[in-house]
Amino acid sequence: MSEPAADPRMQSLINQLRPGAVRTVKATGFDGADVLAQLVDTEGKNAEIARIPQHEASLRRMEHPSELFQVGQEINVEEIERWREGQLCLSARACEIPALRSFLLAFVRGQVVGGTISQVHDFGVFVHVDGERGPGAVCR
């Protein structure tokens, strides 16, 4: 029996779930509800401008990212993708709780884990994974 054809939408989701590189960036301003951030290379020279979309700014509720970040502030972020225009898209929320990030990165694809479903919504399910410390794991 042959393997079913891979669904491109599923592959896109799988690619998004892979962790990206963690970097420190400097907030340079705001574009609507997004944070603009400047990557600085190891020699201190200015590098490209990247974007932290509002939904990737924090796990906390907020009206605007300016409630959390100030221009000039250094932020730890994860690289999550490049947009069609080639601009780097970053996630500050992925690095907001280092212990939770480490806990989630310890899992491998296909690993079976136990947990308790805490909420069910149209867009997904929230699960408290066994062994988890702190806030519930929110997966993208």
SVG drawing of the C-alpha trace seen along z (x, -y; Angstrom):
<svg xmlns="http://www.w3.org/2000/svg" viewBox="-15 -54 48 56">
<polyline fill="none" stroke="black" stroke-width="0.4" points="0.0,0.0 1.4,-3.4 1.8,-6.4 -0.9,-9.1 0.2,-12.2 1.5,-14.9 -0.9,-17.8 1.0,-21.1 -1.0,-22.8 0.1,-20.2 3.8,-20.6 3.4,-24.4 2.2,-23.8 5.0,-21.4 7.6,-23.9 6.1,-26.6 6.5,-24.3 10.2,-23.8 12.1,-26.1 14.1,-28.9 17.3,-30.6 17.1,-32.7 18.5,-36.2 18.6,-39.5 17.3,-42.4 16.7,-46.1 13.2,-47.6 13.4,-50.5 9.8,-51.5 6.2,-50.5 4.4,-49.9 0.8,-49.9 0.5,-47.1 3.8,-45.4 7.2,-46.0 10.1,-46.9 13.4,-45.5 16.9,-45.8 19.3,-42.8 22.9,-43.6 25.6,-41.4 28.5,-40.2 30.7,-43.2 28.1,-45.7 27.2,-46.9 23.6,-47.5 21.8,-44.6 18.4,-44.1 15.1,-45.4 12.8,-42.6 9.2,-42.6 7.5,-41.2 3.7,-41.0 1.4,-41.9 0.3,-38.3 3.9,-37.2 4.8,-40.0 3.7,-38.4 1.6,-35.7 0.0,-38.5 -3.1,-40.4 -2.3,-43.9 -3.9,-46.6 -0.6,-47.5 3.0,-46.3 4.1,-49.7 2.7,-48.7 5.5,-46.1 8.4,-47.4 10.2,-50.8 12.3,-52.0 15.9,-51.0 15.0,-48.1 16.7,-44.8 14.4,-41.8 15.1,-38.1 13.2,-36.6 12.9,-33.5 13.2,-33.6 9.9,-32.1 9.7,-32.8 10.4,-35.1 7.4,-36.9 6.9,-37.0 8.8,-40.2 11.8,-38.5 11.4,-40.4 12.3,-38.3 9.4,-37.7 10.2,-37.2 8.4,-35.9 9.1,-37.5 6.4,-35.4 8.4,-32.2 11.2,-33.4 9.0,-35.1 9.2,-32.1 12.6,-30.4 11.7,-27.5 8.6,-26.8 10.6,-27.0 13.2,-24.6 10.4,-22.2 8.7,-22.3 11.9,-21.9 12.7,-18.7 9.9,-16.9 10.6,-15.1 8.3,-14.6 6.0,-11.5 6.7,-11.3 3.6,-10.4 3.0,-12.5 0.2,-12.7 -1.7,-15.8 -5.1,-17.3 -7.2,-19.2 -8.0,-22.5 -10.0,-24.3 -11.4,-23.5 -12.0,-26.2 -12.8,-26.3 -9.2,-27.1 -7.6,-24.4 -7.2,-22.8 -5.2,-23.9 -3.5,-21.1 -1.6,-21.1 1.2,-18.6 2.3,-16.3 5.5,-17.6 4.9,-21.1 5.7,-23.9 4.2,-27.3 1.6,-28.6 0.0,-26.2 1.8,-25.3 0.5,-27.2 1.6,-25.7 1.5,-27.6"/>
</svg>
